[in-house]
Amino acid sequence: MKIGAHVSISGGIQNSVMNAAEIGCETFQIFTQNQRQWKSKIFSQDEIEAFKSSRRDKGYNSVPLLSHASYLINMCATDENNLQRSRKALVDELRRCDQLGINYLVIHPGAHSGKGEEWGISVISETINETISRYQPQVEILLETTAGSGTAIGYRFKHLQKIIEQVDNKSKVDVCLDTCHIFAAGYPIQTKEGWESTFSEIEQSFGWQKLKAFHLNDSLKELASRRDRHAAIGEGHIGLKSFEYIVNHERLKDTPGIIEIPANQNADKDNIELLKSLRFE
């Protein structure tokens, strides 16, 4: 597995590449704009070229890079104005990724706010279909697994399977698995046997071929808590043995594994080094 982290773009989008290299990232993830603002960022051609040049110089052209979509986007918002705003923001996210040459856009599926999971799944699929019909992206959309808090959709693999089944252009929609989220949702990945049963369910739902990236986070909360609280690797309820198993899995060779620990660059570097040390090679 290729190990990296979510890194800052502070001071310019091109700075993210240097930030990633400094902490030993083999791949990395960014926000292309402030994740808590609706205002859409527009990159100049100079900014785009600076990012691409820095990516080439630091050796990241041969690995997939990820962007995480704004937290404000709800692909099944019950309020029509918010739904249309979310759909426009998604188009803007896809366009920025294509300008920068980002490979994957990770996005939370959405929350149905009481309308029900089947309704939410249908509207999420409709949002994706409408978005792709308005703007044909190069970047792939990765639906992120969720912890299952509130009315969030995506805490069961069958949710993602049903969304993908209703998407017209299935080649543009895949999955990012967050270890903290699925543990909080009830998948017992703290053991090898738990991982094997989890992978079996993946195979029976959306399938291995759709699993394109991981968020590698330990969990501050216990199994099936439905609470999304990330912990440093080996310092939560999932534990080091679980991460040792996943970073060495033969079917995940070269798959991006991104840590999202709320800390600082030094902590990110320590977590990256720890994960690398767990690899058998």
C-alpha positions as CSV (number, residue, x, y, z in Angstrom):
1,M,0.0,0.0,0.0
2,K,1.2,3.5,-0.8
3,I,1.2,5.6,2.4
4,G,0.4,9.3,2.6
5,A,-1.5,11.9,4.5
6,H,-3.9,14.8,4.0
7,V,-1.7,17.9,3.7
8,S,-2.3,21.6,3.8
9,I,-2.5,23.9,0.7
10,S,-1.8,27.0,2.8
11,G,0.1,29.7,0.9
12,G,-0.7,28.2,-2.5
13,I,-1.9,24.9,-4.0
14,Q,1.7,24.1,-5.0
15,N,2.8,24.1,-1.4
16,S,0.9,20.9,-0.7
17,V,3.4,19.0,-2.8
18,M,6.3,20.2,-0.7
19,N,4.3,19.6,2.5
20,A,3.7,16.0,1.4
21,A,7.4,15.4,0.5
22,E,8.7,16.8,3.8
23,I,6.8,14.2,5.9
24,G,7.5,11.2,3.6
25,C,4.3,10.8,1.7
26,E,4.2,8.4,-1.1
27,T,0.9,9.8,-2.2
28,F,-1.3,12.5,-0.6
29,Q,-4.7,14.1,-0.3
30,I,-5.7,17.8,-0.3
31,F,-8.7,20.1,-0.2
32,T,-8.7,22.3,-3.4
33,Q,-10.3,25.1,-1.4
34,N,-11.6,25.9,2.1
35,Q,-13.8,22.9,2.9
36,R,-16.2,24.9,5.0
37,Q,-17.0,27.7,2.5
38,W,-19.4,27.7,-0.5
39,K,-17.4,30.3,-2.4
40,S,-15.7,28.5,-5.3
41,K,-12.0,28.8,-5.7
42,I,-10.7,29.6,-9.2
43,F,-7.1,28.8,-9.9
44,S,-5.0,30.9,-12.2
45,Q,-3.0,29.1,-14.9
46,D,0.2,30.0,-13.1
47,E,-1.1,28.2,-9.9
48,I,-2.1,25.2,-11.9
49,E,1.3,25.0,-13.7
50,A,3.1,25.5,-10.4
51,F,1.3,22.6,-8.8
52,K,1.9,20.3,-11.8
53,S,5.5,21.3,-12.0
54,S,6.1,20.6,-8.3
55,R,4.3,17.3,-8.6
56,R,6.7,16.2,-11.3
57,D,9.7,17.5,-9.5
58,K,8.9,15.6,-6.3
59,G,8.1,12.3,-8.1
60,Y,4.3,12.2,-7.6
61,N,3.3,11.9,-11.3
62,S,3.4,8.0,-11.1
63,V,1.0,7.7,-8.1
64,P,-2.7,8.7,-7.8
65,L,-3.4,11.9,-5.8
66,L,-6.7,12.6,-4.0
67,S,-8.8,15.6,-3.2
68,H,-11.5,15.6,-0.5
69,A,-14.7,17.4,-1.4
70,S,-16.2,20.2,0.7
71,Y,-18.0,19.1,3.9
72,L,-20.9,21.4,3.0
73,I,-21.9,19.3,0.0
74,N,-24.9,17.0,0.7
75,M,-25.8,15.0,-2.4
76,C,-29.2,14.2,-1.0
77,A,-30.1,17.5,0.8
78,T,-33.8,17.7,1.5
79,D,-33.9,21.5,0.9
80,E,-34.0,22.1,-2.8
81,N,-31.8,25.2,-2.7
82,N,-29.2,23.4,-0.7
83,L,-29.4,20.4,-3.1
84,Q,-28.8,22.6,-6.1
85,R,-26.0,24.4,-4.4
86,S,-24.4,21.1,-3.5
87,R,-24.7,19.9,-7.1
88,K,-23.1,23.1,-8.4
89,A,-20.3,22.8,-5.8
90,L,-19.7,19.2,-6.9
91,V,-19.2,20.3,-10.5
92,D,-16.8,23.0,-9.3
93,E,-14.9,20.3,-7.3
94,L,-14.6,18.0,-10.3
95,R,-13.4,20.9,-12.5
96,R,-10.7,21.9,-10.1
97,C,-9.5,18.3,-9.8
98,D,-9.3,18.0,-13.6
99,Q,-7.4,21.3,-13.9
100,L,-4.8,20.0,-11.4
101,G,-4.7,16.5,-12.7
102,I,-6.0,15.0,-9.4
103,N,-7.0,11.3,-9.9
104,Y,-9.7,10.8,-7.2
105,L,-12.3,13.1,-5.6
106,V,-13.4,11.7,-2.2
107,I,-16.9,12.7,-1.1
108,H,-19.3,11.9,1.7
109,P,-22.5,10.4,0.2
110,G,-24.9,12.6,2.1
111,A,-27.5,12.7,4.9
112,H,-31.2,12.1,4.3
113,S,-32.4,14.2,7.2
114,G,-35.3,11.8,8.0
115,K,-36.5,11.1,4.5
116,G,-35.2,7.6,4.6
117,E,-32.2,5.7,3.3
118,E,-33.8,4.5,0.0
119,W,-34.9,8.1,-0.8
120,G,-31.4,9.3,0.0
121,I,-29.7,6.7,-2.1
122,S,-31.9,7.5,-5.0
123,V,-31.2,11.3,-4.8
124,I,-27.5,10.7,-4.4
125,S,-27.5,8.7,-7.6
126,E,-29.5,11.3,-9.3
127,T,-27.1,14.0,-8.1
128,I,-24.1,12.1,-9.6
129,N,-26.0,11.4,-12.9
130,E,-26.9,15.1,-13.2
131,T,-23.4,16.3,-12.3
132,I,-21.7,14.0,-14.8
133,S,-24.2,14.9,-17.5
134,R,-23.4,18.6,-16.9
135,Y,-19.6,18.1,-16.7
136,Q,-17.8,15.0,-18.0
137,P,-14.9,14.7,-15.6
138,Q,-11.6,12.9,-15.9
139,V,-11.3,12.5,-12.2
140,E,-13.1,9.6,-10.5
141,I,-15.6,10.2,-7.7
142,L,-14.9,8.0,-4.6
143,L,-17.8,7.5,-2.3
144,E,-16.5,7.5,1.2
145,T,-17.8,5.0,3.8
146,T,-19.3,6.7,6.8
147,A,-19.6,6.0,10.6
148,G,-23.4,6.0,10.5
149,S,-24.0,9.0,12.8
150,G,-27.3,10.9,12.4
151,T,-28.9,10.1,9.1
152,A,-25.7,9.7,7.1
153,I,-25.8,7.2,4.3
154,G,-22.8,5.0,3.5
155,Y,-22.3,3.1,6.8
156,R,-23.3,-0.1,5.1
157,F,-21.6,-1.4,2.0
158,K,-24.9,-2.1,0.4
159,H,-25.7,1.6,0.5
160,L,-22.7,2.3,-1.8
161,Q,-23.6,-0.7,-3.9
162,K,-27.2,0.6,-4.5
163,I,-25.9,4.1,-5.3
164,I,-23.4,2.7,-7.9
165,E,-26.1,0.5,-9.4
166,Q,-28.3,3.6,-10.1
167,V,-25.4,5.6,-11.6
168,D,-25.4,5.7,-15.4
169,N,-21.6,6.0,-15.9
170,K,-20.4,3.5,-13.4
171,S,-16.7,3.9,-14.5
172,K,-16.7,7.3,-12.8
173,V,-17.9,6.2,-9.4
174,D,-15.8,4.0,-7.0
175,V,-15.2,3.7,-3.2
176,C,-12.8,5.1,-0.5
177,L,-12.9,3.0,2.7
178,D,-12.2,4.8,5.9
179,T,-11.0,2.4,8.6
180,C,-12.3,4.5,11.6
181,H,-15.7,5.0,9.9
182,I,-16.3,1.3,9.1
183,F,-15.1,0.2,12.6
184,A,-17.5,2.8,14.2
185,A,-20.2,1.4,11.8
186,G,-19.8,-2.1,13.2
187,Y,-17.3,-3.8,10.9
188,P,-14.9,-5.8,13.2
189,I,-11.6,-4.9,11.5
190,Q,-9.5,-5.0,14.7
191,T,-8.7,-8.7,13.7
192,K,-7.5,-10.5,10.6
193,E,-10.7,-12.6,10.7
194,G,-12.8,-9.4,10.9
195,W,-11.0,-8.0,7.9
196,E,-11.6,-11.2,6.0
197,S,-15.3,-11.1,6.7
198,T,-15.4,-7.4,5.8
199,F,-13.6,-8.0,2.5
200,S,-16.1,-10.9,1.8
201,E,-19.0,-8.4,2.2
202,I,-17.2,-5.9,-0.1
203,E,-16.9,-8.7,-2.7
204,Q,-20.6,-9.4,-2.4
205,S,-21.6,-5.8,-2.6
206,F,-19.8,-3.2,-4.7
207,G,-16.8,-5.5,-5.4
208,W,-13.0,-5.4,-5.0
209,Q,-12.6,-3.6,-8.4
210,K,-14.4,-0.6,-7.0
211,L,-12.2,-0.2,-3.9
212,K,-9.7,2.5,-5.0
213,A,-8.4,4.1,-1.8
214,F,-8.3,4.0,2.0
215,H,-8.3,6.5,4.7
216,L,-6.2,4.9,7.4
217,N,-7.4,6.1,10.8
218,D,-7.6,4.4,14.2
219,S,-10.7,5.0,16.3
220,L,-11.0,6.8,19.6
221,K,-14.4,5.1,20.0
222,E,-15.3,1.5,20.4
223,L,-16.7,-0.9,17.7
224,A,-20.2,0.0,16.5
225,S,-20.2,3.3,18.4
226,R,-21.5,5.2,15.3
227,R,-19.1,8.0,16.3
228,D,-16.5,9.4,13.9
229,R,-13.5,10.1,16.1
230,H,-10.1,9.6,14.5
231,A,-7.1,8.5,16.5
232,A,-3.4,8.1,15.7
233,I,-2.3,4.7,14.3
234,G,-2.2,2.1,17.1
235,E,-3.6,4.5,19.7
236,G,-7.3,3.6,19.3
237,H,-9.6,0.6,19.5
238,I,-8.6,-0.8,16.0
239,G,-4.9,-1.4,16.9
240,L,-1.6,-1.9,15.1
241,K,-2.2,-5.5,14.1
242,S,-5.1,-4.5,12.0
243,F,-3.1,-1.9,10.1
244,E,-0.2,-4.3,9.7
245,Y,-2.6,-6.7,8.0
246,I,-4.1,-4.1,5.7
247,V,-0.9,-2.4,4.5
248,N,0.5,-5.8,3.5
249,H,-2.6,-7.2,1.8
250,E,-1.7,-8.5,-1.6
251,R,-4.8,-7.2,-3.3
252,L,-4.1,-3.6,-2.1
253,K,-0.6,-3.3,-3.5
254,D,-0.1,0.3,-4.7
255,T,-3.5,1.4,-3.4
256,P,-3.4,4.9,-1.8
257,G,-3.7,4.8,2.0
258,I,-4.2,8.3,3.5
259,I,-4.0,9.2,7.2
260,E,-6.3,11.9,8.5
261,I,-5.2,12.4,12.1
262,P,-6.1,15.8,13.6
263,A,-2.7,16.8,14.6
264,N,0.3,18.5,12.9
265,Q,3.0,17.7,10.4
266,N,5.3,16.1,13.0
267,A,2.5,13.7,14.1
268,D,1.7,13.0,10.4
269,K,5.3,12.1,9.8
270,D,5.4,9.8,12.8
271,N,2.2,8.0,11.7
272,I,3.5,7.6,8.1
273,E,6.8,6.2,9.4
274,L,4.9,3.8,11.7
275,L,2.7,2.5,8.8
276,K,5.7,2.1,6.6
277,S,7.5,0.1,9.3
278,L,4.6,-2.3,9.4
279,R,5.1,-3.3,5.7
280,F,7.0,-6.6,5.3
281,E,9.1,-5.5,2.3
